[in-house]
Amino acid sequence: MARVCPPGCGLAAAQIGKDIHRAAEKLAKLTKLAKSKSLFDDPAAEISELSYVITQDINRLNEGRARTHTHTHAHREERPATSCMH
């Protein structure tokens, strides 16, 4: 029997993937800022702001993952033979 993703699971997984990509881009920018050694341009404020934004992004990702997990498990209880394969 083929496994079927619960309704909305594929879309939720795709959105989480996009959000992970955006967070990774921000982390790369943060890494670049942290490694910069300019005498005239102190990136401390930008590093602090970007760190805060990344923390918020990670928190939202965790919340989305938890919602998807809960939704998938609720769907499994309704139909034990299905699961979300992402």
C-alpha positions as CSV (number, residue, x, y, z in Angstrom):
1,M,0.0,0.0,0.0
2,A,1.4,3.4,-1.0
3,R,2.0,5.9,1.8
4,V,0.0,9.1,1.4
5,C,0.9,12.4,3.0
6,P,-1.8,13.8,5.2
7,P,-3.6,16.8,3.7
8,G,-1.5,20.0,4.0
9,C,1.6,18.1,5.1
10,G,3.4,18.5,1.8
11,L,2.7,22.2,1.7
12,A,3.8,22.6,5.3
13,A,7.0,20.7,4.7
14,A,7.7,22.8,1.6
15,Q,7.3,26.0,3.6
16,I,9.5,24.7,6.4
17,G,12.2,23.9,3.7
18,K,12.0,27.4,2.4
19,D,12.2,28.9,5.9
20,I,15.2,26.7,6.6
21,H,16.9,28.0,3.4
22,R,16.2,31.6,4.4
23,A,17.6,31.1,7.9
24,A,20.7,29.4,6.5
25,E,21.3,32.5,4.3
26,K,21.0,34.7,7.3
27,L,23.4,32.5,9.2
28,A,25.9,32.8,6.3
29,K,25.6,36.6,6.5
30,L,26.1,36.5,10.2
31,T,29.2,34.4,9.9
32,K,30.6,36.8,7.3
33,L,29.9,39.8,9.6
34,A,31.4,38.0,12.6
35,K,34.6,37.3,10.6
36,S,35.0,40.9,9.3
37,K,37.8,42.9,10.7
38,S,37.2,46.4,9.6
39,L,38.7,49.2,11.7
40,F,36.1,51.7,10.5
41,D,32.9,49.7,10.2
42,D,31.9,48.0,13.5
43,P,29.2,45.5,12.7
44,A,28.2,44.9,16.3
45,A,24.7,46.4,16.0
46,E,24.0,44.5,12.8
47,I,25.4,41.3,14.3
48,S,23.1,41.7,17.3
49,E,20.0,42.5,15.2
50,L,20.7,39.6,12.8
51,S,21.3,37.2,15.8
52,Y,17.9,38.2,17.2
53,V,16.1,37.7,13.8
54,I,17.8,34.3,13.3
55,T,16.7,33.3,16.8
56,Q,13.1,34.3,16.0
57,D,13.3,32.3,12.7
58,I,14.5,29.2,14.5
59,N,11.7,29.5,17.1
60,R,9.1,29.8,14.2
61,L,10.7,26.8,12.5
62,N,10.4,24.7,15.7
63,E,6.8,25.8,16.1
64,G,6.1,24.8,12.5
65,R,7.8,21.5,12.9
66,A,5.8,20.8,16.0
67,R,2.5,21.7,14.3
68,T,3.4,19.4,11.4
69,H,4.4,16.6,13.7
70,T,1.1,17.0,15.7
71,H,-0.9,17.1,12.5
72,T,0.8,14.0,11.1
73,H,0.3,12.0,14.3
74,A,-3.4,13.0,14.5
75,H,-3.8,11.9,10.9
76,R,-2.1,8.6,11.6
77,E,-4.6,7.9,14.4
78,E,-7.4,8.4,11.9
79,R,-5.6,6.3,9.2
80,P,-2.9,4.1,10.6
81,A,-1.5,3.1,7.2
82,T,-0.5,6.6,6.1
83,S,2.3,8.9,7.1
84,C,4.1,12.0,5.9
85,M,7.2,11.1,4.0
86,H,9.4,14.2,3.9
